[in-house]
Amino acid sequence: EKSKWAETQLREALSDHELVRDIRVKGLMIGIELRDAALTKQIMAACLEKHVIVVSCGIHDNVIRIMPPLTISFDDLTHGISCLIEVLNAHR
């Protein structure tokens, strides 16, 4: 249920975002492919300032990966997803 909620929030907020190429979800493993690696680093740094840890992955280092523990509370998941969406929207 948490993964479906997170996927819905991300797809609704980012489906037409010009910096987002793709959103991939498998359970609570979430990958958001961005335009380029430099942007990915900026997004990672901005998330960290908000106390949300995301990492990059992919062969071009342009995918934001979120992989919270399965036991994450809904409040913490909401905070993390909301912060990530906020940061991405600030970089439009």
Contacts in CASP RR format, 6 or more apart in sequence:
PFRMAT RR
TARGET T0000
AUTHOR 0000-0000-0000
METHOD contacts of the structure
MODEL  1
EKSKWAETQLREALSDHELVRDIRVKGLMIGIELRDAALTKQIMAACLEK
HVIVVSCGIHDNVIRIMPPLTISFDDLTHGISCLIEVLNAHR
2 28 0 8 1.000
2 72 0 8 1.000
2 74 0 8 1.000
2 77 0 8 1.000
3 25 0 8 1.000
3 27 0 8 1.000
3 28 0 8 1.000
5 74 0 8 1.000
5 77 0 8 1.000
6 25 0 8 1.000
6 28 0 8 1.000
6 30 0 8 1.000
6 77 0 8 1.000
6 81 0 8 1.000
7 23 0 8 1.000
7 25 0 8 1.000
7 30 0 8 1.000
9 81 0 8 1.000
9 82 0 8 1.000
9 85 0 8 1.000
10 23 0 8 1.000
10 25 0 8 1.000
10 30 0 8 1.000
10 32 0 8 1.000
10 81 0 8 1.000
10 84 0 8 1.000
10 85 0 8 1.000
11 23 0 8 1.000
13 85 0 8 1.000
13 88 0 8 1.000
13 89 0 8 1.000
14 20 0 8 1.000
14 23 0 8 1.000
14 32 0 8 1.000
14 85 0 8 1.000
14 88 0 8 1.000
15 23 0 8 1.000
17 88 0 8 1.000
17 89 0 8 1.000
17 92 0 8 1.000
18 35 0 8 1.000
18 92 0 8 1.000
19 34 0 8 1.000
19 35 0 8 1.000
19 39 0 8 1.000
19 88 0 8 1.000
19 91 0 8 1.000
19 92 0 8 1.000
20 32 0 8 1.000
20 33 0 8 1.000
20 34 0 8 1.000
20 35 0 8 1.000
20 88 0 8 1.000
21 33 0 8 1.000
21 34 0 8 1.000
21 35 0 8 1.000
21 62 0 8 1.000
22 32 0 8 1.000
22 33 0 8 1.000
23 30 0 8 1.000
23 31 0 8 1.000
23 32 0 8 1.000
23 33 0 8 1.000
24 30 0 8 1.000
24 31 0 8 1.000
24 32 0 8 1.000
24 33 0 8 1.000
25 31 0 8 1.000
28 66 0 8 1.000
28 67 0 8 1.000
28 68 0 8 1.000
28 69 0 8 1.000
28 70 0 8 1.000
28 72 0 8 1.000
29 65 0 8 1.000
29 66 0 8 1.000
29 67 0 8 1.000
30 65 0 8 1.000
30 66 0 8 1.000
30 67 0 8 1.000
31 57 0 8 1.000
31 63 0 8 1.000
31 64 0 8 1.000
31 65 0 8 1.000
31 66 0 8 1.000
32 63 0 8 1.000
32 64 0 8 1.000
32 66 0 8 1.000
32 84 0 8 1.000
32 88 0 8 1.000
33 62 0 8 1.000
33 63 0 8 1.000
34 40 0 8 1.000
34 43 0 8 1.000
34 62 0 8 1.000
34 63 0 8 1.000
34 64 0 8 1.000
35 62 0 8 1.000
36 60 0 8 1.000
36 62 0 8 1.000
37 56 0 8 1.000
37 60 0 8 1.000
37 61 0 8 1.000
37 62 0 8 1.000
39 62 0 8 1.000
39 91 0 8 1.000
40 56 0 8 1.000
40 61 0 8 1.000
40 62 0 8 1.000
40 63 0 8 1.000
40 64 0 8 1.000
41 56 0 8 1.000
42 91 0 8 1.000
43 54 0 8 1.000
43 64 0 8 1.000
43 84 0 8 1.000
43 87 0 8 1.000
43 88 0 8 1.000
43 91 0 8 1.000
44 54 0 8 1.000
44 55 0 8 1.000
44 56 0 8 1.000
44 64 0 8 1.000
46 87 0 8 1.000
46 90 0 8 1.000
46 91 0 8 1.000
47 53 0 8 1.000
47 54 0 8 1.000
47 83 0 8 1.000
47 84 0 8 1.000
47 87 0 8 1.000
48 54 0 8 1.000
50 83 0 8 1.000
50 86 0 8 1.000
50 87 0 8 1.000
52 79 0 8 1.000
52 80 0 8 1.000
52 83 0 8 1.000
52 84 0 8 1.000
54 64 0 8 1.000
54 65 0 8 1.000
54 66 0 8 1.000
54 84 0 8 1.000
55 64 0 8 1.000
55 65 0 8 1.000
56 62 0 8 1.000
56 63 0 8 1.000
56 64 0 8 1.000
56 65 0 8 1.000
57 63 0 8 1.000
57 65 0 8 1.000
64 84 0 8 1.000
66 80 0 8 1.000
66 84 0 8 1.000
68 76 0 8 1.000
68 77 0 8 1.000
END
